[in-house]
Amino acid sequence: MYEIDKVKFGEFISELRKAKGITQKELASRLYISDKAISKWETGHSIPDITLLVPLAEILGVTVTELLECRRMEGKDTLDVSQTDDLVKKVIGISEEESLGRPQIKKKHVFIYLGCVGIALVEMLLLYLLCGKWNMEVFPDLFPVYLMMGMMMFFGIYFWFFMKEKLPAYYDEHKINVYVDGVMHMNIPGVYFNNHNWPHMIRAFRMWSSIGMITLPIIYVALSAVFSLWRPLSDISILLLLFLGGLFIPPYVLGRKYQYAKGEQPEKKKGTLIKTTVLLLVILVFVGVLSFFGIGTMRSATRMGCVENADRNSWSANYLYLDGFMQRNIWNEGDSESLKVLVETEDGTFAVEIKDEDGNVIFHQENMETGIYEVKASGKCVVRVTAKEHKGSFYIGD
């Protein structure tokens, strides 16, 4: 196979870069690769992937032909038939490995993906019918579910049909944790993409999209049934954790596990596994505390021009438009054994439901007009506001 003189190519790249006043780091940033890759090019250890030739030539102010020829070409320079043939061989040589990684749409992938989409669409229809039957009392928050399922379907198209099965050779030669394929940009800190871990990561992404879109409605139904009467946890927040966790955690774990070929595994630093485990546990505990104790507002609402202020003892919001629900916990720890509910309604409908820490409804008011309401309450209270195209404001606190 005809090969480019890597040393000559690297010297030419280095000369052009320095003439432009660009550092290796700046050039790498503009090409979405690591600066180590640039260093490898310039020292003659490797050459760029064919997909980088055009942007590299544009940045350095030369033509692709000049890059491949490793020299500036005057206007009078022309290539004869043999030179043109050599140039084509160079391009073929660079692209040969990359062509092996181009995705091929397989029939079994089409059947798997379309089958999962079909099942998911049926489940979405059933959810809609269930909501109509129970008047949204048991299943109140379909939009976030539909949104997450739609994203799984959308990304599934890329993962199943367009994601490259094999990475270019420079991913194996350098430690690169950024993957760029058109508009698709992926960066997983601590994981270097290469052809050892890439097949496993692709499999994880495909499983996330296909299994996720099928199981998400089932999980949602189960959570809605469990938390229909008492909601210290938000079913939507749990779904979101599963959605994001399924997308990032399995690829990270598999990417780390298969990052090196057998015999190439570097010596692990003592305590690394323990530190990683402790960090994950801290994150899980933190998220659990936020969800269980309601530190933070759980919501499935469309808001426009909304200014929200909240702390442990009070919650207020002023907005131009609110449609959907918002929920958080409030602690009445003052001398007063009552909460004040101030509502201003300019348009639309507004409702408030307050439960004590045992799950008993202590206040429920629909179609609230402008006014002040007092609720006998102490300790932790679960407050849920539901609006329909509402314009106005509210305050709930001691």
KAWOSUL-V717432 format. One record per residue. SS is DSSP state (A for helix, B for strand, O for the rest). OMEGA is omega in whole degrees, 0 to 359 (NA if undefined). BURIAL is I if it has 16 or more other ideal C-beta (glycine too) atoms within 10 Angstrom, else O. Layout:
BEGIN
((SS OMEGA BURIAL) (SS OMEGA BURIAL))
END
This chain:
BEGIN
((O 180 O) (O 183 O) (O 174 O) (O 174 I) (O 187 O) (A 180 I) (A 180 O) (A 179 O) (A 181 I) (A 178 I) (A 180 O) (A 178 I) (A 181 I) (A 180 I) (A 180 O) (A 181 I) (A 181 I) (A 178 O) (A 179 O) (A 181 O) (O 182 O) (O 176 I) (O 177 O) (A 180 I) (A 179 O) (A 179 O) (A 179 I) (A 180 I) (A 181 O) (A 178 O) (A 181 I) (O 176 O) (O 180 I) (O 178 I) (A 176 I) (A 178 O) (A 178 I) (A 179 I) (A 178 I) (A 179 I) (A 189 I) (A 177 I) (O 175 O) (O 180 I) (O 179 O) (O 177 I) (O 183 I) (O 173 I) (O 183 I) (A 181 I) (A 181 I) (A 184 I) (A 182 I) (A 178 O) (A 178 O) (A 179 I) (A 180 I) (A 180 O) (A 183 I) (A 175 I) (O 178 O) (O 176 I) (O 177 O) (A 178 O) (A 179 O) (A 177 I) (A 183 I) (A 178 I) (A 178 I) (O 179 I) (O 174 O) (O 180 O) (O 179 O) (O 181 O) (O 182 O) (O 180 O) (O 175 O) (O 180 O) (O 175 O) (O 185 O) (A 182 O) (A 179 O) (A 178 O) (A 179 O) (A 178 O) (A 181 O) (A 178 I) (A 179 O) (A 178 O) (A 180 I) (A 179 O) (A 180 O) (A 180 O) (A 187 I) (A 186 I) (A 181 O) (A 182 I) (A 181 I) (A 178 O) (A 183 O) (O 180 I) (O 184 O) (O 174 I) (O 182 O) (O 181 O) (O 182 O) (A 182 O) (A 177 O) (A 178 I) (A 181 O) (A 180 O) (A 184 O) (A 182 I) (A 177 O) (A 178 O) (A 179 I) (A 179 I) (A 178 O) (A 181 O) (A 179 I) (A 176 O) (A 179 O) (A 178 I) (A 178 I) (A 179 O) (A 177 O) (A 180 I) (A 180 O) (A 178 O) (A 179 I) (A 178 I) (A 182 O) (A 183 O) (O 175 O) (O 175 O) (O 180 O) (O 182 O) (O 183 O) (O 189 I) (O 194 I) (O 186 I) (A 187 I) (A 179 O) (A 179 I) (A 179 I) (A 180 O) (A 180 O) (A 178 I) (A 178 I) (A 178 O) (A 177 O) (A 178 I) (A 182 I) (A 180 O) (A 178 I) (A 178 I) (A 180 O) (A 184 I) (A 184 I) (A 191 I) (A 188 O) (A 180 O) (O 182 I) (O 179 O) (O 183 O) (O 180 I) (O 175 I) (O 186 I) (A 185 I) (A 174 I) (A 178 I) (A 184 I) (A 183 O) (O 175 I) (O 185 O) (O 178 I) (O 176 O) (B 177 I) (B 181 I) (B 177 O) (B 184 O) (O 180 O) (O 181 O) (B 177 O) (B 181 O) (B 180 O) (B 179 O) (O 181 I) (O 178 O) (O 180 O) (O 176 I) (O 182 I) (O 174 I) (O 184 I) (O 172 I) (O 184 I) (O 185 I) (A 179 I) (A 179 O) (A 180 I) (A 177 I) (A 180 I) (A 179 O) (A 179 I) (A 180 I) (A 178 I) (A 178 O) (A 184 I) (A 185 I) (A 180 I) (A 182 O) (A 184 I) (A 178 I) (A 186 I) (A 184 O) (A 178 I) (A 180 I) (A 178 O) (A 181 O) (A 178 I) (A 180 I) (A 180 O) (A 180 I) (A 179 I) (A 181 O) (A 187 O) (O 182 O) (O 181 O) (O 183 O) (O 188 O) (O 171 I) (O 177 O) (O 176 I) (O 179 I) (A 180 I) (A 180 I) (A 177 I) (A 177 I) (A 180 I) (A 177 O) (A 178 O) (A 181 I) (A 181 I) (A 179 O) (A 179 O) (A 181 I) (A 188 I) (A 188 O) (A 180 O) (A 177 I) (A 179 I) (A 182 I) (A 181 O) (A 178 I) (A 177 I) (A 184 O) (A 184 O) (O 184 I) (O 182 I) (O 175 O) (O 179 O) (O 180 O) (O 180 O) (O 183 O) (O 179 O) (O 179 O) (O 182 O) (O 177 O) (O 182 O) (O 177 O) (O 182 O) (A 180 O) (A 180 O) (A 180 O) (A 180 O) (A 180 O) (A 179 O) (A 180 O) (A 179 O) (A 179 O) (A 178 O) (A 179 O) (A 181 O) (A 179 O) (A 180 O) (A 179 O) (A 179 O) (A 178 O) (A 179 O) (A 183 O) (A 187 I) (A 184 O) (A 174 O) (O 177 I) (O 187 O) (O 182 O) (O 174 I) (B 187 I) (B 167 I) (B 187 I) (B 173 I) (B 183 O) (B 175 I) (B 179 O) (O 186 O) (O 173 O) (B 186 O) (B 176 O) (B 182 O) (B 171 I) (O 184 O) (O 189 O) (O 182 O) (B 182 I) (B 179 I) (B 179 O) (B 176 I) (B 188 O) (B 175 I) (B 182 O) (B 176 I) (B 180 I) (B 183 O) (B 182 I) (B 170 I) (B 184 I) (B 173 I) (B 178 I) (B 177 I) (B 178 I) (B 175 I) (B 187 I) (O 181 O) (O 178 O) (O 180 O) (O 178 O) (O 180 O) (B 174 O) (B 175 I) (B 177 O) (B 179 I) (B 183 O) (B 172 I) (B 183 I) (B 175 I) (B 180 O) (B 178 O) (B 181 O) (B 184 O) (B 180 I) (B 179 I) (B 174 I) (B 181 I) (B 177 I) (B 175 I) (B 185 I) (O 176 O) (O 179 O) (O 179 O) (O 178 O) (B 180 O) (B 177 O) (B 176 I) (B 182 O) (B 178 I) (O 174 O) (O 185 O) (O 175 I) (O 178 O) (O 181 O) (B 180 O) (B 181 O) (B 177 I) (B 182 O) (B 177 I) (B 183 O) (O 175 I) (O 182 I) (B 182 O) (B 177 I) (B 176 I) (B 184 I) (B 179 I) (B 176 I) (B 180 I) (B 184 I) (B 175 I) (B 180 O) (B 186 O) (B 173 I) (B 181 I) (B 181 I) (B 175 I) (B 173 I) (B 177 I) (B 182 I) (B 182 I) (O NA I))
END
